[in-house]
Amino acid sequence: MSAFHPPLRPTPPASQAPIAPRTITPLDTPGVPASPLAFPLDATDTAARVRQALLEDEAFNDVSTLATVVSTRHVRSAIVARRSGVVAGVPLAIEAFRQLDAGVTIRVEAEDGTRIGAGGTVLALTGHARGMLSAERTALNYLQRLSGIATVTRRFVDAVQGTGARILDTRKTTPGWRTLEKYAVRAGGGTNHRFDLRSGVLIKDNHLAAIGGDIALAVLRARQLAMPGTPVQVECDTLVQVEAAVAAGADGVLLDNMTLDALRQAVGICEGRVITEASGGVTLDTVRAIAETGVQRISVGALTHSAPALDLGLDFDGL
């Protein structure tokens, strides 16, 4: 059975009501307990990815810390939100601190997918000051980037609440980070679009341009090549293309940069037979009106390509 570290708080006096136990993470796991978000990396992959990030930062040769902080110095610290948002990336942050100090005690105050207010604590730590200082930037890089994506996603999800429309991401992700960035979208309440070019057919304008604009031919060829059950979606700029995609037996249409009136007409053409998805320049100011046209899905590239980092910081409280 995994060993657990003692809590950071002191034992209450006998006259005081007992304090409910807090979550303490065991040392042999890469992150917080299993969650329905399905963190995409196993323990080995998490450790390898974080170690590469630490090596990139020369965290094991941190001359500033080695020169100024004695090896025996212990501290308490906490990762604190400077602004409100949604947390994502906790397992990676935990792994970063553990690789620099295997004996660090970590209490998870806000797990992935949790809303947090300004001033709220994500992680509380006790351990060697050197380890915390050297791991700080890598841990925050993961948390700030992924929490930023989760936060923006939650804003879009909240904006369309009650319409029935789902918010989807795109493949506009940072190279090498797609698995984690799409996970952060889920942490924010969004839905993942196709993960890669193999997992679904999306016939776009340039595909159609290469075959003379023949949607029926494109869908036919996609059905012949793709594995049975692979969804086939057609990007449509006009209502004529929507009608052609429906007639060709496509599973979905991607309604690109259409006006609100055109979106409503497209929904009517599809009549529940074909999944409708709006895309193109969607913002928080426009997403509600788009959802109210009746489209089932709205894809937003900005969730991953333009999300600002959530402002988080590591605050020390010396022992």
C-alpha positions as a LaTeX table, in Angstrom:
\begin{tabular}{lrrr}
\hline
Residue & $x$ (\AA) & $y$ (\AA) & $z$ (\AA) \\
\hline
Met1 & 0.00 & 0.00 & 0.00 \\
Ser2 & 1.28 & 3.49 & $-0.78$ \\
Ala3 & 2.69 & 5.48 & 2.10 \\
Phe4 & 1.10 & 8.84 & 2.83 \\
His5 & 2.77 & 11.93 & 4.23 \\
Pro6 & 1.28 & 13.59 & 7.32 \\
Pro7 & $-0.92$ & 16.66 & 6.76 \\
Leu8 & 0.59 & 20.13 & 6.85 \\
Arg9 & $-1.75$ & 21.41 & 9.55 \\
Pro10 & $-0.95$ & 20.91 & 13.28 \\
Thr11 & $-2.91$ & 18.44 & 15.39 \\
Pro12 & $-5.87$ & 20.28 & 16.99 \\
Pro13 & $-6.04$ & 20.47 & 20.78 \\
Ala14 & $-8.43$ & 18.11 & 22.53 \\
Ser15 & $-10.89$ & 20.94 & 23.21 \\
Gln16 & $-11.19$ & 21.74 & 19.52 \\
Ala17 & $-13.46$ & 19.87 & 17.11 \\
Pro18 & $-11.50$ & 17.44 & 14.92 \\
Ile19 & $-10.59$ & 18.65 & 11.44 \\
Ala20 & $-11.75$ & 16.57 & 8.50 \\
Pro21 & $-8.88$ & 14.73 & 6.76 \\
Arg22 & $-7.46$ & 16.41 & 3.68 \\
Thr23 & $-6.30$ & 14.85 & 0.45 \\
Ile24 & $-2.61$ & 13.92 & 0.64 \\
Thr25 & $-1.05$ & 12.60 & $-2.54$ \\
Pro26 & 0.99 & 9.37 & $-2.26$ \\
Leu27 & 4.53 & 9.49 & $-3.54$ \\
Asp28 & 4.16 & 6.69 & $-6.07$ \\
Thr29 & 1.44 & 8.27 & $-8.22$ \\
Pro30 & 1.96 & 10.89 & $-10.93$ \\
Gly31 & $-0.88$ & 13.10 & $-9.79$ \\
Val32 & $-4.23$ & 13.41 & $-8.18$ \\
Pro33 & $-6.59$ & 10.43 & $-7.79$ \\
Ala34 & $-8.31$ & 9.08 & $-10.90$ \\
Ser35 & $-10.95$ & 11.42 & $-12.30$ \\
Pro36 & $-13.53$ & 11.26 & $-15.07$ \\
Leu37 & $-11.40$ & 13.73 & $-17.01$ \\
Ala38 & $-9.07$ & 10.84 & $-17.84$ \\
Phe39 & $-5.61$ & 12.38 & $-17.54$ \\
Pro40 & $-3.99$ & 11.28 & $-20.82$ \\
Leu41 & $-0.53$ & 10.23 & $-19.59$ \\
Asp42 & 0.39 & 7.23 & $-17.47$ \\
Ala43 & 2.97 & 7.44 & $-14.68$ \\
Thr44 & 5.90 & 6.60 & $-16.97$ \\
Asp45 & 4.95 & 9.12 & $-19.64$ \\
Thr46 & 4.25 & 11.81 & $-17.06$ \\
Ala47 & 7.65 & 11.31 & $-15.43$ \\
Ala48 & 9.47 & 11.30 & $-18.78$ \\
Arg49 & 7.74 & 14.42 & $-20.09$ \\
Val50 & 8.31 & 16.37 & $-16.90$ \\
Arg51 & 11.94 & 15.29 & $-16.67$ \\
Gln52 & 12.55 & 16.54 & $-20.20$ \\
Ala53 & 11.05 & 19.89 & $-19.24$ \\
Leu54 & 13.23 & 20.06 & $-16.13$ \\
Leu55 & 16.32 & 19.20 & $-18.16$ \\
Glu56 & 15.44 & 21.90 & $-20.67$ \\
Asp57 & 15.38 & 24.38 & $-17.78$ \\
Glu58 & 18.60 & 22.95 & $-16.23$ \\
Ala59 & 16.62 & 22.55 & $-13.03$ \\
Phe60 & 19.13 & 20.03 & $-11.69$ \\
Asn61 & 21.91 & 22.62 & $-12.06$ \\
Asp62 & 20.12 & 25.69 & $-10.71$ \\
Val63 & 23.12 & 27.85 & $-9.87$ \\
Ser64 & 21.04 & 30.65 & $-8.36$ \\
Thr65 & 19.42 & 28.35 & $-5.84$ \\
Leu66 & 22.53 & 26.28 & $-5.13$ \\
Ala67 & 24.49 & 29.45 & $-4.44$ \\
Thr68 & 21.99 & 31.08 & $-2.11$ \\
Val69 & 19.97 & 28.40 & $-0.30$ \\
Val70 & 21.46 & 25.81 & 2.06 \\
Ser71 & 20.55 & 22.20 & 1.37 \\
Thr72 & 18.89 & 21.66 & 4.75 \\
Arg73 & 16.46 & 24.55 & 4.44 \\
His74 & 12.79 & 23.44 & 4.66 \\
Val75 & 9.83 & 25.63 & 3.81 \\
Arg76 & 6.10 & 25.63 & 3.36 \\
Ser77 & 4.76 & 27.02 & 0.12 \\
Ala78 & 1.58 & 27.16 & $-1.92$ \\
Ile79 & 0.65 & 27.64 & $-5.54$ \\
Val80 & $-1.92$ & 30.41 & $-5.43$ \\
Ala81 & $-4.24$ & 31.82 & $-8.10$ \\
Arg82 & $-3.78$ & 35.53 & $-8.77$ \\
Arg83 & $-6.95$ & 35.50 & $-10.88$ \\
Ser84 & $-10.03$ & 33.31 & $-10.95$ \\
Gly85 & $-10.15$ & 30.43 & $-13.41$ \\
Val86 & $-10.32$ & 26.68 & $-13.90$ \\
Val87 & $-7.44$ & 24.44 & $-12.86$ \\
Ala88 & $-5.69$ & 21.97 & $-15.17$ \\
Gly89 & $-2.24$ & 20.37 & $-15.09$ \\
Val90 & $-2.01$ & 19.42 & $-11.41$ \\
Pro91 & $-0.44$ & 15.95 & $-12.05$ \\
Leu92 & 2.38 & 17.54 & $-14.04$ \\
Ala93 & 3.09 & 20.16 & $-11.40$ \\
Ile94 & 3.18 & 17.50 & $-8.68$ \\
Glu95 & 5.62 & 15.42 & $-10.72$ \\
Ala96 & 7.91 & 18.41 & $-11.22$ \\
Phe97 & 8.20 & 19.05 & $-7.49$ \\
Arg98 & 8.70 & 15.36 & $-6.72$ \\
Gln99 & 11.52 & 14.95 & $-9.21$ \\
Leu100 & 13.45 & 17.70 & $-7.40$ \\
Asp101 & 12.48 & 16.51 & $-3.90$ \\
Ala102 & 11.22 & 12.93 & $-3.59$ \\
Gly103 & 10.17 & 13.58 & 0.01 \\
Val104 & 8.06 & 16.66 & $-0.64$ \\
Thr105 & 4.62 & 16.62 & 0.98 \\
Ile106 & 1.85 & 17.88 & $-1.30$ \\
Arg107 & $-1.75$ & 18.60 & $-0.47$ \\
Val108 & $-4.10$ & 19.08 & $-3.44$ \\
Glu109 & $-6.53$ & 21.90 & $-2.72$ \\
Ala110 & $-7.96$ & 22.24 & $-6.24$ \\
Glu111 & $-7.98$ & 19.28 & $-8.62$ \\
Asp112 & $-8.15$ & 19.54 & $-12.40$ \\
Gly113 & $-11.51$ & 20.83 & $-13.59$ \\
Thr114 & $-12.09$ & 22.84 & $-10.40$ \\
Arg115 & $-13.08$ & 26.49 & $-10.52$ \\
Ile116 & $-10.83$ & 28.61 & $-8.31$ \\
Gly117 & $-11.15$ & 32.21 & $-7.19$ \\
Ala118 & $-8.41$ & 34.81 & $-6.97$ \\
Gly119 & $-6.36$ & 34.03 & $-3.88$ \\
Gly120 & $-7.35$ & 30.37 & $-3.87$ \\
Thr121 & $-4.76$ & 27.65 & $-3.31$ \\
Val122 & $-4.09$ & 24.93 & $-5.88$ \\
Leu123 & $-1.33$ & 23.02 & $-4.09$ \\
Ala124 & 0.16 & 23.29 & $-0.60$ \\
Leu125 & 3.70 & 21.96 & $-0.22$ \\
Thr126 & 6.23 & 21.24 & 2.52 \\
Gly127 & 9.79 & 20.23 & 1.68 \\
His128 & 13.27 & 21.34 & 0.73 \\
Ala129 & 13.47 & 24.95 & $-0.40$ \\
Arg130 & 15.98 & 24.07 & $-3.11$ \\
Gly131 & 13.66 & 21.55 & $-4.73$ \\
Met132 & 10.71 & 23.92 & $-4.75$ \\
Leu133 & 12.70 & 26.80 & $-6.19$ \\
Ser134 & 14.24 & 24.70 & $-8.95$ \\
Ala135 & 10.94 & 23.04 & $-9.92$ \\
Glu136 & 8.86 & 26.20 & $-9.62$ \\
Arg137 & 9.00 & 27.44 & $-13.20$ \\
Thr138 & 8.39 & 24.06 & $-14.82$ \\
Ala139 & 5.45 & 23.34 & $-12.51$ \\
Leu140 & 3.94 & 26.76 & $-13.16$ \\
Asn141 & 4.51 & 26.53 & $-16.93$ \\
Tyr142 & 2.37 & 23.41 & $-17.05$ \\
Leu143 & $-0.28$ & 24.73 & $-14.69$ \\
Gln144 & $-0.55$ & 28.21 & $-16.17$ \\
Arg145 & $-0.78$ & 27.06 & $-19.78$ \\
Leu146 & $-3.27$ & 24.26 & $-19.22$ \\
Ser147 & $-5.34$ & 26.19 & $-16.68$ \\
Gly148 & $-5.52$ & 29.05 & $-19.18$ \\
Ile149 & $-7.04$ & 26.73 & $-21.77$ \\
Ala150 & $-9.46$ & 25.26 & $-19.24$ \\
Thr151 & $-10.49$ & 28.74 & $-18.12$ \\
Val152 & $-11.22$ & 30.03 & $-21.62$ \\
Thr153 & $-13.09$ & 26.84 & $-22.46$ \\
Arg154 & $-15.29$ & 27.21 & $-19.39$ \\
Arg155 & $-16.19$ & 30.76 & $-20.42$ \\
Phe156 & $-17.40$ & 29.52 & $-23.81$ \\
Val157 & $-19.27$ & 26.61 & $-22.24$ \\
Asp158 & $-20.98$ & 28.95 & $-19.78$ \\
Ala159 & $-21.88$ & 31.34 & $-22.61$ \\
Val160 & $-23.94$ & 28.69 & $-24.46$ \\
Gln161 & $-25.49$ & 27.07 & $-21.40$ \\
Gly162 & $-29.08$ & 26.03 & $-22.00$ \\
Thr163 & $-28.88$ & 26.04 & $-25.81$ \\
Gly164 & $-27.89$ & 22.41 & $-26.25$ \\
Ala165 & $-24.80$ & 23.35 & $-28.27$ \\
Arg166 & $-21.45$ & 21.84 & $-27.34$ \\
Ile167 & $-18.12$ & 23.66 & $-27.47$ \\
Leu168 & $-15.38$ & 21.80 & $-29.36$ \\
Asp169 & $-11.67$ & 22.35 & $-29.79$ \\
Thr170 & $-9.68$ & 22.01 & $-33.02$ \\
Arg171 & $-6.27$ & 20.73 & $-34.13$ \\
Lys172 & $-4.81$ & 24.23 & $-33.67$ \\
Thr173 & $-2.61$ & 23.07 & $-30.82$ \\
Thr174 & 1.00 & 23.58 & $-29.77$ \\
Pro175 & 3.21 & 20.92 & $-31.41$ \\
Gly176 & 3.94 & 18.21 & $-28.87$ \\
Trp177 & 1.24 & 19.46 & $-26.47$ \\
Arg178 & $-1.93$ & 18.30 & $-28.24$ \\
Thr179 & $-2.77$ & 15.50 & $-25.81$ \\
Leu180 & $-2.43$ & 17.83 & $-22.83$ \\
Glu181 & $-4.14$ & 20.81 & $-24.43$ \\
Lys182 & $-7.14$ & 18.73 & $-25.46$ \\
Tyr183 & $-7.23$ & 17.36 & $-21.92$ \\
Ala184 & $-7.35$ & 20.94 & $-20.64$ \\
Val185 & $-10.34$ & 21.59 & $-22.89$ \\
Arg186 & $-12.13$ & 18.69 & $-21.21$ \\
Ala187 & $-11.16$ & 20.09 & $-17.81$ \\
Gly188 & $-12.95$ & 23.27 & $-18.82$ \\
Gly189 & $-16.11$ & 21.42 & $-19.79$ \\
Gly190 & $-15.49$ & 21.35 & $-23.54$ \\
Thr191 & $-15.57$ & 18.46 & $-26.00$ \\
Asn192 & $-12.69$ & 17.20 & $-28.11$ \\
His193 & $-12.98$ & 17.29 & $-31.89$ \\
Arg194 & $-11.01$ & 14.72 & $-33.89$ \\
Phe195 & $-7.61$ & 14.17 & $-32.33$ \\
Asp196 & $-5.62$ & 13.84 & $-35.54$ \\
Leu197 & $-5.90$ & 13.41 & $-39.29$ \\
Arg198 & $-6.54$ & 9.68 & $-39.00$ \\
Ser199 & $-9.38$ & 9.73 & $-36.48$ \\
Gly200 & $-11.98$ & 11.37 & $-38.69$ \\
Val201 & $-12.60$ & 12.62 & $-42.23$ \\
Leu202 & $-13.03$ & 16.37 & $-42.66$ \\
Ile203 & $-13.34$ & 17.31 & $-46.32$ \\
Lys204 & $-12.28$ & 20.96 & $-46.45$ \\
Asp205 & $-12.39$ & 23.63 & $-49.13$ \\
Asn206 & $-8.92$ & 22.80 & $-50.44$ \\
His207 & $-9.79$ & 19.10 & $-50.71$ \\
Leu208 & $-12.82$ & 20.06 & $-52.79$ \\
Ala209 & $-10.80$ & 22.49 & $-54.89$ \\
Ala210 & $-8.42$ & 19.65 & $-55.77$ \\
Ile211 & $-11.26$ & 17.56 & $-57.25$ \\
Gly212 & $-13.29$ & 20.26 & $-58.94$ \\
Gly213 & $-15.65$ & 20.91 & $-56.02$ \\
Asp214 & $-17.48$ & 17.57 & $-56.33$ \\
Ile215 & $-18.80$ & 16.89 & $-52.81$ \\
Ala216 & $-20.49$ & 13.61 & $-53.78$ \\
Leu217 & $-17.23$ & 12.26 & $-55.20$ \\
Ala218 & $-15.29$ & 13.37 & $-52.13$ \\
Val219 & $-17.70$ & 11.66 & $-49.73$ \\
Leu220 & $-17.72$ & 8.49 & $-51.87$ \\
Arg221 & $-13.93$ & 8.29 & $-51.88$ \\
Ala222 & $-13.80$ & 8.92 & $-48.14$ \\
Arg223 & $-16.23$ & 6.05 & $-47.51$ \\
Gln224 & $-14.13$ & 3.75 & $-49.69$ \\
Leu225 & $-10.84$ & 4.55 & $-47.98$ \\
Ala226 & $-11.68$ & 5.17 & $-44.33$ \\
Met227 & $-12.29$ & 2.42 & $-41.81$ \\
Pro228 & $-15.98$ & 1.52 & $-41.38$ \\
Gly229 & $-17.60$ & 3.78 & $-38.82$ \\
Thr230 & $-15.21$ & 6.68 & $-39.41$ \\
Pro231 & $-17.28$ & 9.91 & $-39.39$ \\
Val232 & $-17.24$ & 11.93 & $-42.60$ \\
Gln233 & $-17.73$ & 15.68 & $-42.32$ \\
Val234 & $-17.81$ & 18.26 & $-45.12$ \\
Glu235 & $-16.83$ & 21.90 & $-44.73$ \\
Cys236 & $-19.48$ & 24.09 & $-46.34$ \\
Asp237 & $-19.35$ & 27.77 & $-47.17$ \\
Thr238 & $-22.76$ & 27.93 & $-48.86$ \\
Leu239 & $-26.21$ & 26.44 & $-48.45$ \\
Val240 & $-25.84$ & 24.76 & $-51.84$ \\
Gln241 & $-22.87$ & 22.85 & $-50.46$ \\
Val242 & $-24.87$ & 21.92 & $-47.37$ \\
Glu243 & $-27.59$ & 20.41 & $-49.57$ \\
Ala244 & $-24.97$ & 18.51 & $-51.57$ \\
Ala245 & $-23.31$ & 17.14 & $-48.41$ \\
Val246 & $-26.64$ & 15.93 & $-47.04$ \\
Ala247 & $-27.51$ & 14.31 & $-50.35$ \\
Ala248 & $-24.10$ & 12.62 & $-50.49$ \\
Gly249 & $-24.67$ & 10.97 & $-47.12$ \\
Ala250 & $-22.13$ & 12.90 & $-45.05$ \\
Asp251 & $-22.33$ & 12.45 & $-41.29$ \\
Gly252 & $-21.80$ & 16.11 & $-40.56$ \\
Val253 & $-21.33$ & 19.55 & $-42.03$ \\
Leu254 & $-18.89$ & 22.19 & $-40.85$ \\
Leu255 & $-20.60$ & 25.52 & $-41.47$ \\
Asp256 & $-17.70$ & 27.86 & $-42.03$ \\
Asn257 & $-18.06$ & 31.61 & $-41.37$ \\
Met258 & $-21.78$ & 31.65 & $-42.17$ \\
Thr259 & $-24.14$ & 34.42 & $-41.11$ \\
Leu260 & $-26.65$ & 33.70 & $-38.38$ \\
Asp261 & $-29.46$ & 33.55 & $-40.94$ \\
Ala262 & $-27.51$ & 31.10 & $-43.10$ \\
Leu263 & $-26.78$ & 28.95 & $-40.05$ \\
Arg264 & $-30.49$ & 28.75 & $-39.25$ \\
Gln265 & $-31.26$ & 27.75 & $-42.84$ \\
Ala266 & $-28.51$ & 25.13 & $-42.78$ \\
Val267 & $-29.95$ & 23.63 & $-39.59$ \\
Gly268 & $-33.30$ & 23.42 & $-41.36$ \\
Ile269 & $-31.77$ & 21.70 & $-44.39$ \\
Cys270 & $-30.07$ & 19.10 & $-42.22$ \\
Glu271 & $-33.29$ & 18.42 & $-40.25$ \\
Gly272 & $-31.51$ & 16.27 & $-37.69$ \\
Arg273 & $-30.13$ & 13.92 & $-40.36$ \\
Val274 & $-26.66$ & 15.45 & $-40.34$ \\
Ile275 & $-24.67$ & 16.86 & $-37.43$ \\
Thr276 & $-24.30$ & 20.62 & $-37.73$ \\
Glu277 & $-21.18$ & 22.43 & $-36.56$ \\
Ala278 & $-20.45$ & 26.14 & $-36.77$ \\
Ser279 & $-16.88$ & 27.37 & $-37.09$ \\
Gly280 & $-14.81$ & 30.37 & $-38.04$ \\
Gly281 & $-13.94$ & 33.41 & $-35.95$ \\
Val282 & $-16.16$ & 32.45 & $-33.02$ \\
Thr283 & $-15.73$ & 34.74 & $-30.01$ \\
Leu284 & $-17.29$ & 35.05 & $-26.57$ \\
Asp285 & $-19.30$ & 37.98 & $-27.93$ \\
Thr286 & $-20.79$ & 35.93 & $-30.79$ \\
Val287 & $-20.97$ & 32.36 & $-29.50$ \\
Arg288 & $-24.35$ & 32.66 & $-27.78$ \\
Ala289 & $-26.11$ & 33.94 & $-30.89$ \\
Ile290 & $-24.47$ & 31.19 & $-32.94$ \\
Ala291 & $-25.68$ & 28.54 & $-30.49$ \\
Glu292 & $-29.22$ & 29.91 & $-30.62$ \\
Thr293 & $-29.42$ & 29.17 & $-34.37$ \\
Gly294 & $-29.80$ & 25.51 & $-33.44$ \\
Val295 & $-26.37$ & 24.19 & $-34.44$ \\
Gln296 & $-25.33$ & 21.20 & $-32.38$ \\
Arg297 & $-21.61$ & 21.95 & $-32.12$ \\
Ile298 & $-19.41$ & 25.03 & $-32.21$ \\
Ser299 & $-15.67$ & 24.60 & $-32.79$ \\
Val300 & $-13.37$ & 27.28 & $-31.44$ \\
Gly301 & $-9.69$ & 27.30 & $-32.39$ \\
Ala302 & $-9.01$ & 30.04 & $-29.84$ \\
Leu303 & $-9.45$ & 27.57 & $-26.99$ \\
Thr304 & $-5.96$ & 26.27 & $-27.64$ \\
His305 & $-4.19$ & 28.67 & $-29.99$ \\
Ser306 & $-4.99$ & 31.92 & $-28.18$ \\
Ala307 & $-5.77$ & 31.12 & $-24.54$ \\
Pro308 & $-3.81$ & 33.37 & $-22.16$ \\
Ala309 & $-2.04$ & 31.68 & $-19.27$ \\
Leu310 & $-3.85$ & 31.72 & $-15.95$ \\
Asp311 & $-1.91$ & 33.87 & $-13.50$ \\
Leu312 & $-0.61$ & 31.58 & $-10.76$ \\
Gly313 & 2.33 & 31.99 & $-8.39$ \\
Leu314 & 4.32 & 30.06 & $-5.80$ \\
Asp315 & 4.28 & 31.78 & $-2.39$ \\
Phe316 & 6.73 & 30.78 & 0.37 \\
Asp317 & 6.04 & 30.65 & 4.10 \\
Gly318 & 9.35 & 29.82 & 5.80 \\
Leu319 & 9.65 & 27.26 & 8.59 \\
\hline
\end{tabular}
